[in-house]
Amino acid sequence: MPISVGKPRSFPAVTAPLRAIVTATLALELLRPGEIALVLTDDATSRALNRRWRRIDRATDVLSFDYGTRAGRVSGDLVVSLDRLGAQAKRFRVTPGHELARLVIHGTLHLTGHDHHAAGERRRMRALERKALAESRVPVAALSRALPR
């Protein structure tokens, strides 16, 4: 399978919806998944990776490691902090499933070359996030059912 998902055992039934969300997000850019690894982890791992690869010594919600696009197929790694996900779901008043979907979409857009450093880039990326969430209603709902509040 081109999209692998590493997750805690306490997160049953999330693999298929996560794969569907990544695939739908890539399709918005007329791309397909190559080899993509999606890892659900904790703040400690997120912080260590962020410190090592970005020289930023703090946990972050999602990290994307782009390995390139070849023949319309995107490859890379996505790392999502479940600790950040929980805090953000509460702050944004959404289900953990919805926030997980948003983070995976955000990370996938980074894999396609999008960024949010400049205001125009940020607006474009947010618009694509909203579109991908709308296109992924069914898998987002499945995540919301699968993850505890």
Phi and psi restraints in degrees (value plus and minus 20) as a CYANA .aco file:
   2 PRO   PHI     -91.0   -51.0
   2 PRO   PSI     -39.8     0.2
   3 ILE   PHI    -135.1   -95.1
   3 ILE   PSI      90.4   130.4
   4 SER   PHI    -121.8   -81.8
   4 SER   PSI     128.5   168.5
   5 VAL   PHI    -146.8  -106.8
   5 VAL   PSI     100.1   140.1
   6 GLY   PHI    -122.2   -82.2
   6 GLY   PSI     103.9   143.9
   7 LYS   PHI    -169.0  -129.0
   7 LYS   PSI     140.2   180.2
   8 PRO   PHI     -88.1   -48.1
   8 PRO   PSI     134.2   174.2
   9 ARG   PHI     -81.5   -41.5
   9 ARG   PSI     -45.2    -5.2
  10 SER   PHI     -95.4   -55.4
  10 SER   PSI     -17.8    22.2
  11 PHE   PHI    -133.9   -93.9
  11 PHE   PSI      50.0    90.0
  12 PRO   PHI     -94.7   -54.7
  12 PRO   PSI     139.8   179.8
  13 ALA   PHI      38.8    78.8
  13 ALA   PSI      11.2    51.2
  14 VAL   PHI    -128.6   -88.6
  14 VAL   PSI     -35.8     4.2
  15 THR   PHI     -81.4   -41.4
  15 THR   PSI     -72.2   -32.2
  16 ALA   PHI     -82.3   -42.3
  16 ALA   PSI     -66.4   -26.4
  17 PRO   PHI     -82.4   -42.4
  17 PRO   PSI     -57.9   -17.9
  18 LEU   PHI     -85.5   -45.5
  18 LEU   PSI     -62.0   -22.0
  19 ARG   PHI     -81.0   -41.0
  19 ARG   PSI     -62.3   -22.3
  20 ALA   PHI     -83.5   -43.5
  20 ALA   PSI     -58.6   -18.6
  21 ILE   PHI     -87.4   -47.4
  21 ILE   PSI     -64.6   -24.6
  22 VAL   PHI     -81.4   -41.4
  22 VAL   PSI     -65.8   -25.8
  23 THR   PHI     -82.2   -42.2
  23 THR   PSI     -63.9   -23.9
  24 ALA   PHI     -85.3   -45.3
  24 ALA   PSI     -59.4   -19.4
  25 THR   PHI     -84.8   -44.8
  25 THR   PSI     -64.4   -24.4
  26 LEU   PHI     -83.5   -43.5
  26 LEU   PSI     -57.4   -17.4
  27 ALA   PHI     -81.5   -41.5
  27 ALA   PSI     -51.3   -11.3
  28 LEU   PHI     -80.3   -40.3
  28 LEU   PSI     -47.8    -7.8
  29 GLU   PHI    -120.4   -80.4
  29 GLU   PSI      -8.1    31.9
  30 LEU   PHI      40.1    80.1
  30 LEU   PSI      18.8    58.8
  31 LEU   PHI    -143.8  -103.8
  31 LEU   PSI     145.9   185.9
  32 ARG   PHI    -148.6  -108.6
  32 ARG   PSI     140.4   180.4
  33 PRO   PHI     -91.9   -51.9
  33 PRO   PSI     116.8   156.8
  34 GLY   PHI    -115.0   -75.0
  34 GLY   PSI    -138.3   -98.3
  35 GLU   PHI    -121.2   -81.2
  35 GLU   PSI      90.5   130.5
  36 ILE   PHI    -145.3  -105.3
  36 ILE   PSI     106.9   146.9
  37 ALA   PHI    -128.3   -88.3
  37 ALA   PSI     106.7   146.7
  38 LEU   PHI    -134.1   -94.1
  38 LEU   PSI     101.6   141.6
  39 VAL   PHI    -139.8   -99.8
  39 VAL   PSI     104.8   144.8
  40 LEU   PHI    -117.9   -77.9
  40 LEU   PSI     100.9   140.9
  41 THR   PHI    -159.6  -119.6
  41 THR   PSI    -176.8  -136.8
  42 ASP   PHI    -139.4   -99.4
  42 ASP   PSI     156.6   196.6
  43 ASP   PHI     -82.2   -42.2
  43 ASP   PSI     -56.2   -16.2
  44 ALA   PHI     -82.2   -42.2
  44 ALA   PSI     -64.2   -24.2
  45 THR   PHI     -88.7   -48.7
  45 THR   PSI     -62.3   -22.3
  46 SER   PHI     -79.4   -39.4
  46 SER   PSI     -64.1   -24.1
  47 ARG   PHI     -84.2   -44.2
  47 ARG   PSI     -64.4   -24.4
  48 ALA   PHI     -81.8   -41.8
  48 ALA   PSI     -63.0   -23.0
  49 LEU   PHI     -87.7   -47.7
  49 LEU   PSI     -61.8   -21.8
  50 ASN   PHI     -82.5   -42.5
  50 ASN   PSI     -61.8   -21.8
  51 ARG   PHI     -85.2   -45.2
  51 ARG   PSI     -64.5   -24.5
  52 ARG   PHI     -88.4   -48.4
  52 ARG   PSI     -66.5   -26.5
  53 TRP   PHI    -117.5   -77.5
  53 TRP   PSI     -42.6    -2.6
  54 ARG   PHI    -139.5   -99.5
  54 ARG   PSI     -25.2    14.8
  55 ARG   PHI      41.0    81.0
  55 ARG   PSI      12.6    52.6
  56 ILE   PHI    -138.0   -98.0
  56 ILE   PSI      96.5   136.5
  57 ASP   PHI    -110.4   -70.4
  57 ASP   PSI      45.0    85.0
  58 ARG   PHI    -179.2  -139.2
  58 ARG   PSI     138.2   178.2
  59 ALA   PHI     -90.2   -50.2
  59 ALA   PSI     133.5   173.5
  60 THR   PHI    -157.0  -117.0
  60 THR   PSI     140.9   180.9
  61 ASP   PHI     -92.1   -52.1
  61 ASP   PSI     -63.0   -23.0
  62 VAL   PHI    -164.8  -124.8
  62 VAL   PSI     117.7   157.7
  63 LEU   PHI    -138.4   -98.4
  63 LEU   PSI     120.3   160.3
  64 SER   PHI    -142.3  -102.3
  64 SER   PSI     112.7   152.7
  65 PHE   PHI    -141.3  -101.3
  65 PHE   PSI      84.0   124.0
  66 ASP   PHI    -103.7   -63.7
  66 ASP   PSI     104.6   144.6
  67 TYR   PHI    -127.0   -87.0
  67 TYR   PSI     -10.1    29.9
  68 GLY   PHI      85.7   125.7
  68 GLY   PSI     147.7   187.7
  69 THR   PHI    -139.9   -99.9
  69 THR   PSI     110.1   150.1
  70 ARG   PHI    -156.5  -116.5
  70 ARG   PSI     104.3   144.3
  71 ALA   PHI      33.5    73.5
  71 ALA   PSI      21.4    61.4
  72 GLY   PHI      56.4    96.4
  72 GLY   PSI     -10.8    29.2
  73 ARG   PHI    -132.6   -92.6
  73 ARG   PSI     108.8   148.8
  74 VAL   PHI    -116.9   -76.9
  74 VAL   PSI     114.4   154.4
  75 SER   PHI    -144.8  -104.8
  75 SER   PSI     126.8   166.8
  76 GLY   PHI     146.2   186.2
  76 GLY   PSI    -198.6  -158.6
  77 ASP   PHI    -137.7   -97.7
  77 ASP   PSI     123.6   163.6
  78 LEU   PHI    -143.4  -103.4
  78 LEU   PSI     111.4   151.4
  79 VAL   PHI    -143.7  -103.7
  79 VAL   PSI     101.0   141.0
  80 VAL   PHI    -135.5   -95.5
  80 VAL   PSI     108.8   148.8
  81 SER   PHI    -104.1   -64.1
  81 SER   PSI      98.7   138.7
  82 LEU   PHI     -89.0   -49.0
  82 LEU   PSI     -48.0    -8.0
  83 ASP   PHI     -85.9   -45.9
  83 ASP   PSI     -66.6   -26.6
  84 ARG   PHI     -85.0   -45.0
  84 ARG   PSI     -60.7   -20.7
  85 LEU   PHI     -76.2   -36.2
  85 LEU   PSI     -67.9   -27.9
  86 GLY   PHI     -81.9   -41.9
  86 GLY   PSI     -65.5   -25.5
  87 ALA   PHI     -84.1   -44.1
  87 ALA   PSI     -62.3   -22.3
  88 GLN   PHI     -90.2   -50.2
  88 GLN   PSI     -56.4   -16.4
  89 ALA   PHI     -80.0   -40.0
  89 ALA   PSI     -62.3   -22.3
  90 LYS   PHI     -85.7   -45.7
  90 LYS   PSI     -66.2   -26.2
  91 ARG   PHI     -82.3   -42.3
  91 ARG   PSI     -61.1   -21.1
  92 PHE   PHI    -109.4   -69.4
  92 PHE   PSI     -21.6    18.4
  93 ARG   PHI      36.2    76.2
  93 ARG   PSI      30.0    70.0
  94 VAL   PHI    -147.9  -107.9
  94 VAL   PSI     147.4   187.4
  95 THR   PHI     -91.6   -51.6
  95 THR   PSI     135.1   175.1
  96 PRO   PHI     -77.4   -37.4
  96 PRO   PSI     -55.1   -15.1
  97 GLY   PHI     -83.0   -43.0
  97 GLY   PSI     -61.7   -21.7
  98 HIS   PHI     -85.0   -45.0
  98 HIS   PSI     -63.3   -23.3
  99 GLU   PHI     -87.1   -47.1
  99 GLU   PSI     -58.6   -18.6
 100 LEU   PHI     -81.0   -41.0
 100 LEU   PSI     -64.8   -24.8
 101 ALA   PHI     -79.9   -39.9
 101 ALA   PSI     -64.8   -24.8
 102 ARG   PHI     -81.6   -41.6
 102 ARG   PSI     -62.8   -22.8
 103 LEU   PHI     -86.1   -46.1
 103 LEU   PSI     -60.0   -20.0
 104 VAL   PHI     -86.3   -46.3
 104 VAL   PSI     -61.3   -21.3
 105 ILE   PHI     -82.1   -42.1
 105 ILE   PSI     -66.7   -26.7
 106 HIS   PHI     -77.1   -37.1
 106 HIS   PSI     -69.5   -29.5
 107 GLY   PHI     -83.2   -43.2
 107 GLY   PSI     -59.5   -19.5
 108 THR   PHI     -84.0   -44.0
 108 THR   PSI     -59.8   -19.8
 109 LEU   PHI     -82.6   -42.6
 109 LEU   PSI     -56.2   -16.2
 110 HIS   PHI     -81.7   -41.7
 110 HIS   PSI     -59.5   -19.5
 111 LEU   PHI     -82.1   -42.1
 111 LEU   PSI     -47.0    -7.0
 112 THR   PHI    -107.1   -67.1
 112 THR   PSI     -20.4    19.6
 113 GLY   PHI      85.7   125.7
 113 GLY   PSI     -21.0    19.0
 114 HIS   PHI     -97.1   -57.1
 114 HIS   PSI     131.8   171.8
 115 ASP   PHI    -164.9  -124.9
 115 ASP   PSI     157.4   197.4
 116 HIS   PHI    -160.7  -120.7
 116 HIS   PSI      12.1    52.1
 117 HIS   PHI     -94.4   -54.4
 117 HIS   PSI     -60.5   -20.5
 118 ALA   PHI    -118.6   -78.6
 118 ALA   PSI     134.7   174.7
 119 ALA   PHI     -77.6   -37.6
 119 ALA   PSI     -63.4   -23.4
 120 GLY   PHI     -83.6   -43.6
 120 GLY   PSI     -61.8   -21.8
 121 GLU   PHI     -82.6   -42.6
 121 GLU   PSI     -62.3   -22.3
 122 ARG   PHI     -81.7   -41.7
 122 ARG   PSI     -65.0   -25.0
 123 ARG   PHI     -81.4   -41.4
 123 ARG   PSI     -64.4   -24.4
 124 ARG   PHI     -82.2   -42.2
 124 ARG   PSI     -64.8   -24.8
 125 MET   PHI     -85.8   -45.8
 125 MET   PSI     -62.4   -22.4
 126 ARG   PHI     -83.0   -43.0
 126 ARG   PSI     -59.6   -19.6
 127 ALA   PHI     -83.1   -43.1
 127 ALA   PSI     -61.1   -21.1
 128 LEU   PHI     -87.1   -47.1
 128 LEU   PSI     -57.3   -17.3
 129 GLU   PHI     -80.1   -40.1
 129 GLU   PSI     -66.6   -26.6
 130 ARG   PHI     -81.5   -41.5
 130 ARG   PSI     -62.5   -22.5
 131 LYS   PHI     -84.4   -44.4
 131 LYS   PSI     -63.8   -23.8
 132 ALA   PHI     -84.8   -44.8
 132 ALA   PSI     -59.5   -19.5
 133 LEU   PHI     -82.5   -42.5
 133 LEU   PSI     -61.7   -21.7
 134 ALA   PHI     -85.4   -45.4
 134 ALA   PSI     -59.8   -19.8
 135 GLU   PHI     -89.9   -49.9
 135 GLU   PSI     -40.8    -0.8
 136 SER   PHI    -128.9   -88.9
 136 SER   PSI       9.0    49.0
 137 ARG   PHI     -72.6   -32.6
 137 ARG   PSI     -65.6   -25.6
 138 VAL   PHI     -85.8   -45.8
 138 VAL   PSI     -71.1   -31.1
 139 PRO   PHI     -86.0   -46.0
 139 PRO   PSI     -51.4   -11.4
 140 VAL   PHI     -84.4   -44.4
 140 VAL   PSI     -62.4   -22.4
 141 ALA   PHI     -82.8   -42.8
 141 ALA   PSI     -58.8   -18.8
 142 ALA   PHI     -84.4   -44.4
 142 ALA   PSI     -59.7   -19.7
 143 LEU   PHI     -84.1   -44.1
 143 LEU   PSI     -62.2   -22.2
 144 SER   PHI     -83.3   -43.3
 144 SER   PSI     -53.9   -13.9
 145 ARG   PHI     -93.5   -53.5
 145 ARG   PSI     -53.8   -13.8
 146 ALA   PHI     -98.8   -58.8
 146 ALA   PSI     -49.4    -9.4
 147 LEU   PHI    -119.7   -79.7
 147 LEU   PSI     116.0   156.0
 148 PRO   PHI     -90.2   -50.2
 148 PRO   PSI     130.8   170.8
